[in-house]
Amino acid sequence: MPHVSRIRLDKKAERNLVKNLSLILTKIKKQDEMDSFLISLLTPTERLMLAKRIAIIILLKEGTPESHIASALHVTRVTVSRLQFFWEARGAGYEIALKVLANEKLMKEFKEGLLKLVAYSIRAAGGYVKPTIV
């Protein structure tokens, strides 16, 4: 559990701090800049913890059993269950992350399809393959 000071900020100051963090995160567009920011902001353990949370949600969405997720990511089943509850109860943020990753996956598949098409075209142009409609 992260350490939070016992001396509480007033609610307005808290909201402003969180708003500023959100603003910074939305303004960073380059992967290397985000990596540098997260390395400066978070400890290695905190970064891994956040990455595992996202991985758990992805695996849950794929229908992977909780016990398999817990074993693969070296977390407890309670952690997996808790994240499943959070995902079901207030998962809008996780859905945004899943959408971003889905777009990345689509882009990867698109690139792979193009590379296959290019490789086929080169073989066909060289007379190695009988040209057919794909």
Secondary structure, 3 states (H helix, E strand, C coil): CCCCCCCCCCHHHHHHHHHHHHHHHHHCCCHHHHHHHHHHHCCHHHHHHHHHHHHHHHHHHCCCCHHHHHHHHCCCHHHHHHHHHHHHHHCHHHHHHHHHHHHHHHHHHHHHHHHHHHHHHHHHHCCCCCCCCC
